[in-house]
Amino acid sequence: MPVVRNDGISLAYDEYGAGEPVVMVTGTGAPGRVWRAHQVPALTAAGYRVITFDHRGIPPNGGAGRPFTLDDMAADLAALITHVSPGSCHVVGFSLGSVVVQELLLARPELVRRAVLLAAVGRADPLIRAMVAAETDLYDSGAALPPRYAAYVQALQYLSGETLGDPERLRGWLDVFEMTAAASPVPGMRGQLELQVIEDRRPAYRSISCPCLVIGFADDRIVRPYLAEEVAACIPGCRYTEIPGCGHFGYLEKPGPVNSAIIGFLTETGR
């Protein structure tokens, strides 16, 4: 696995396919491989070169014990883009990854050709703050929820009512959640949790000039769709689309419509 260095930290990344580069930016605690199931095959089939990577603090990367900020994560993304491409890239971010992309669009706009922001957020509302406080307390306690209970809680948090009502699909998701809950805690998770509590960045986003698409998920209980729509409303010329039958993991729950929206936007000419 190749690496790029920034701020004394090695960041692992992978490349797939050939063509215009698309860099994929994951959400809180997630490794870059989460894109391999659905987004990498769709984008490479559409003629793109896809680059996925692991944030600082996510194994095998270093930096888990060092405090870091959103600016640090945006600088990591900038270092990766300049390393893998001589010019600008398309960038796709999800949840906290979207916030990182949004900050990059302010700090280094010349690096991004088009941006797709999944479950984007521009401010932490009271429910996000309560969620982060609760998850931080749980992480700091060192306690681990029993895997089956954790799977049940995550299904309610991250999936749509449509999936919860489909016994076969739900069983598959519960198996996945149970397996991940049984794994060791992600070292960099603690630092990323805190970064979800962002102050209101919507005024700053009014200066973003890059063509952007924001995608909200209709049944998202983590980033409710109105929060994503707020981001789109701040960015000049930004479009907003909402995918029905999706919870927070909409890009995995309904990959077909999500991938179609991403590829359709990236293949447009002009603004």
C-alpha positions in Angstrom: 0.0 0.0 0.0 1.6 3.3 -1.0 1.8 6.2 1.5 2.0 10.0 1.4 3.6 11.9 4.2 2.3 15.1 5.8 3.1 16.8 9.1 5.4 13.9 10.0 2.6 11.3 9.5 2.4 8.6 6.8 -1.1 8.3 5.2 -1.9 5.0 3.4 -3.9 5.2 0.2 -5.0 3.0 -2.7 -5.6 3.6 -6.4 -8.0 1.9 -8.7 -8.7 2.3 -12.5 -7.5 5.0 -14.9 -8.8 8.4 -16.0 -9.7 11.6 -14.2 -8.8 11.3 -10.5 -11.6 11.1 -7.9 -10.5 11.2 -4.2 -12.9 9.6 -1.7 -12.9 10.9 1.9 -14.5 8.7 4.6 -16.4 9.6 7.7 -15.7 9.3 11.4 -13.6 6.2 12.3 -13.9 4.6 8.9 -11.1 3.2 6.8 -10.8 4.0 3.1 -11.8 0.5 2.1 -15.4 1.2 2.9 -15.7 2.7 -0.7 -14.6 -0.6 -2.3 -17.9 -2.4 -2.1 -19.9 0.0 -4.3 -18.4 3.3 -5.2 -15.0 2.1 -6.5 -16.5 -0.4 -9.0 -19.1 2.2 -10.3 -16.6 5.0 -10.7 -13.8 2.9 -12.3 -16.4 1.5 -14.7 -17.4 5.1 -15.6 -13.7 5.8 -16.5 -12.3 7.4 -13.4 -9.2 6.7 -11.4 -10.3 6.4 -7.8 -8.1 7.1 -4.8 -9.1 6.1 -1.3 -7.1 6.7 1.8 -7.1 6.3 5.6 -7.3 9.4 7.8 -4.5 10.0 10.4 -5.1 7.8 13.4 -6.7 5.0 11.4 -4.4 2.0 11.2 -1.9 1.5 9.6 -1.4 5.3 9.8 0.2 7.1 12.7 -0.8 10.1 14.6 -3.5 8.5 16.8 -2.0 9.9 20.0 -1.5 13.5 18.7 -4.2 16.1 18.9 -5.4 17.2 15.5 -7.9 19.6 14.0 -10.1 19.8 10.9 -7.4 22.0 9.4 -4.9 19.2 9.9 -7.3 16.7 8.2 -7.8 19.2 5.3 -4.0 19.6 5.0 -3.7 15.8 4.8 -6.2 15.7 2.0 -4.4 18.5 0.2 -1.1 16.6 0.5 -2.7 13.5 -0.9 -4.2 15.3 -3.9 -0.9 17.0 -4.8 0.9 13.7 -4.5 -1.5 11.7 -6.7 -2.3 14.3 -9.4 -0.5 17.0 -11.2 -3.7 19.1 -11.3 -7.0 19.3 -9.6 -9.1 16.3 -8.6 -12.8 15.5 -8.2 -13.4 14.9 -4.5 -16.2 13.0 -2.7 -16.7 13.3 1.0 -19.1 11.6 3.5 -20.2 13.0 6.8 -17.1 14.2 8.7 -15.3 13.6 5.4 -17.6 16.1 3.8 -16.7 18.7 6.4 -13.0 18.0 5.6 -13.7 18.6 1.9 -15.6 21.8 2.7 -12.6 23.1 4.7 -10.3 22.2 1.8 -12.5 24.1 -0.6 -11.9 27.2 1.5 -8.2 26.7 2.1 -7.0 25.2 -1.2 -9.8 25.7 -3.8 -7.3 25.2 -6.7 -7.0 21.5 -5.8 -10.7 20.6 -6.4 -12.4 20.4 -9.8 -15.9 19.3 -8.5 -17.0 18.2 -5.1 -19.7 15.8 -4.0 -20.7 16.1 -0.3 -22.7 13.2 1.1 -24.5 13.8 4.4 -22.9 17.2 4.6 -23.2 19.4 7.7 -22.2 23.0 8.4 -23.0 23.2 12.1 -23.4 20.9 15.0 -27.0 21.1 16.2 -28.1 20.0 19.7 -28.7 16.4 18.7 -25.2 16.1 17.1 -23.7 17.6 20.2 -25.6 15.2 22.4 -24.5 12.2 20.3 -20.8 13.2 20.3 -20.9 13.8 24.1 -22.5 10.3 24.6 -20.1 8.5 22.3 -17.1 10.3 23.7 -18.1 9.3 27.3 -18.5 5.7 26.1 -15.1 5.7 24.4 -13.4 7.3 27.4 -15.0 4.8 29.8 -13.3 1.9 28.1 -16.5 -0.1 28.2 -17.5 -2.1 25.2 -21.2 -2.8 24.4 -22.0 -6.5 23.8 -21.7 -6.9 20.0 -25.3 -8.0 19.5 -26.6 -5.0 21.5 -24.2 -2.7 19.6 -25.5 -4.1 16.3 -29.1 -3.4 17.3 -28.3 0.2 18.3 -26.3 0.9 15.1 -29.1 -0.5 13.0 -31.5 2.0 14.6 -29.0 4.8 14.2 -27.7 4.3 10.7 -30.4 2.5 8.6 -33.6 3.6 7.0 -37.1 2.4 7.9 -37.2 0.6 4.6 -34.2 -1.6 5.5 -35.4 -2.1 9.1 -38.6 -3.5 7.6 -36.9 -5.9 5.3 -35.9 -9.0 7.3 -33.4 -10.4 4.9 -31.5 -7.1 4.3 -31.7 -6.3 8.0 -30.1 -9.7 9.0 -27.2 -9.0 6.7 -26.6 -5.5 8.2 -26.9 -6.9 11.8 -24.2 -9.4 11.0 -21.9 -6.7 9.7 -22.6 -4.4 12.7 -22.0 -7.3 15.1 -18.6 -8.2 13.4 -17.4 -4.6 13.5 -18.5 -4.1 17.1 -16.4 -7.1 18.1 -13.3 -5.5 16.6 -10.7 -3.5 18.6 -11.5 0.2 19.0 -10.1 2.4 16.3 -7.1 4.4 17.8 -7.9 7.7 16.0 -11.7 7.5 16.7 -11.4 9.7 19.8 -9.9 12.7 18.0 -12.4 12.4 15.1 -15.4 12.3 17.4 -14.6 15.7 18.9 -14.2 17.2 15.4 -17.9 16.5 14.7 -18.8 19.3 17.1 -18.2 22.2 14.6 -19.3 25.7 15.1 -21.5 27.3 12.4 -19.4 27.4 9.3 -22.3 28.3 6.9 -21.2 32.0 6.5 -17.7 30.9 5.5 -19.1 28.4 2.9 -20.6 31.3 1.0 -17.2 32.0 -0.4 -16.8 28.5 -1.9 -16.5 28.8 -5.7 -16.0 25.1 -6.7 -19.0 23.4 -8.4 -20.6 21.3 -5.7 -23.4 18.7 -5.2 -24.8 18.0 -1.8 -26.6 14.6 -1.3 -28.8 14.1 1.7 -30.3 10.9 2.8 -34.1 11.0 3.6 -34.0 8.8 6.7 -30.7 10.0 8.1 -30.9 10.2 11.9 -27.3 11.4 12.3 -27.2 14.2 9.8 -30.9 15.0 9.2 -31.5 16.1 5.6 -32.3 19.7 6.6 -28.7 20.0 7.8 -27.3 18.9 4.5 -29.7 21.1 2.6 -28.5 24.1 4.7 -24.9 23.5 3.4 -26.2 23.4 -0.2 -28.0 26.7 0.4 -24.8 28.4 1.5 -22.6 27.4 -1.4 -23.1 29.6 -4.5 -24.6 27.5 -7.4 -24.6 24.3 -5.3 -27.2 21.7 -6.0 -29.0 19.5 -3.5 -30.5 16.1 -4.1 -32.1 13.8 -1.6 -32.1 10.0 -1.9 -35.2 8.3 -0.4 -35.0 5.0 1.6 -31.6 5.8 3.0 -30.3 6.3 6.5 -26.9 7.7 7.4 -25.1 4.9 5.5 -27.1 5.7 2.3 -24.0 5.3 0.1 -24.0 1.6 1.2 -27.7 1.2 1.7 -28.8 2.5 -1.7 -25.6 2.6 -3.7 -27.3 2.6 -7.1 -29.0 6.0 -6.9 -26.1 7.5 -4.9 -23.5 6.4 -7.5 -25.7 7.6 -10.4 -26.0 11.0 -8.7 -22.2 11.2 -8.2 -21.3 10.1 -11.7 -23.9 12.3 -13.3 -22.5 15.3 -11.6 -18.9 14.5 -12.3 -19.4 13.9 -16.0 -21.2 17.3 -16.6 -19.3 19.9 -18.5 -19.3 23.5 -17.4 -20.5 24.6 -14.0 
